[in-house]
Amino acid sequence: MQNQFLESLDNQTNIEESLKNLSKQVSGKIVFSTSFGIEDQVLSHIIFQNKIENIEVFTLDTGRLFPQTYAVWDKTLLQYKATIKAYYPSNEKVENYVNANGINAFYNSVELRKECCFIRKVEPLNRALKDASVWITGLRAEQSDNRSDLKKIEWDEERQLYKYNPLLDWTTEEVVNYLKQNGVPYNTLHDENFVSIGCAPCTRATQQGEDFRAGRWWWEDKSKKECGLHR
């Protein structure tokens, strides 16, 4: 019955009701990962404003985020009186990487960049997802070609959990309008043409006509612009 309910989420459009039902119908651990982008702020608002229980909200602090990201993190905690669990990379692995390769080694090759992403993001994510039954994300199909074939609910074979993308078919305009209408705090870098916001050294503002992911790892080939969090 639980699997049937989860698979039915692919056809649901009322996110608030879907998340409420999810928290009631799923007996296992449910987690939502936020990086404080506009999509994640929509979902955080829905979860916190409606006091939806049994959904653990967490974030990955890589140690190299923008000051504006920490600011919206703080504003979110204050506005909703919420709890957001933070996961950090292994200090030993970060130290070994930097001592062996340099502080900004990720600019030197795709391999070194992916290694940095793995240490600072993927390994902490794997810890956050340990024993989870459902992982909620703010992924949207419009964000990149790699995400255009996603479904709202998918089975993640590698991590052995369901991945739920409730905002999959939302447009950027819909997301922005939702934030404005509901007074949701957001990262002010979005006002400066930062679209997809990650670590400070690896993110820049986009220019007119560039795609959604152009500001991430801009020195690399377009086809390589994923960090391993979402496969």
C-alpha positions, 0 to 999 in steps of 0.5 A: 500500500505504501509503494502504491501511495508513493507512485501515485504522487507522480499525478498529484498537483497539490503539493501541500496536501501531497506532503501532508499525506506523505508524512502520514502514509510513509512509516520510514524516515522522510527527509528534505534537502535544502540549499536555500535556492528559490525552489527549496524555499518554496518547499521549506515554507510549505513544510514549516508553515503547515507544521508538517511533521515527520519530514526532516529538513537538512542542508549541506554546509560545504564551508565555501557558501556565499554570505548571502546563503548563510543570511537566508538560512538564518532568516528562514530559521527566525521566520518559521522558528524551524529546525534545519539540520546541518551536515558538514564534510569530514575535516580530515578529508578536506584538509588532505584534499587542500594540502595535496592539491591547493585551496582552489584546485577544483579549477585545475581539472574536472576530476579535481572539481568532482573530488571536491564536490564529493568530499564537501557535498556527496559524502555528507549527503550520503550520511544525511540520507542514511536509513531514509525512505523518501528524499524530497528535493526542489529539482525542476525539469526546467533547470537543465537538460539532464533533469528534463526526463525526471519524474515527480517520484522515482526509485533511486536504486543506488541509495535504495529510497524514493526520490520525490520532486514535487516542483518538477513541472513548475516554471521559474515564474511560478516559483518567484511569484509564490515567494512574493505572494507568501513573503518567503525569504530568499537569497538576495543573489537571485536579484543579481542574476545568480540563478543556480547558487552553490559554492561561492568559488564555483558560481557566477551570475548568468548573462542574458540568453544563458541557460539555467546552469551556465553560472555553475562551474562556468569554466567547464564543458556544459555536459559536465555540470553536475556534482554527483548529488543528483544522478 
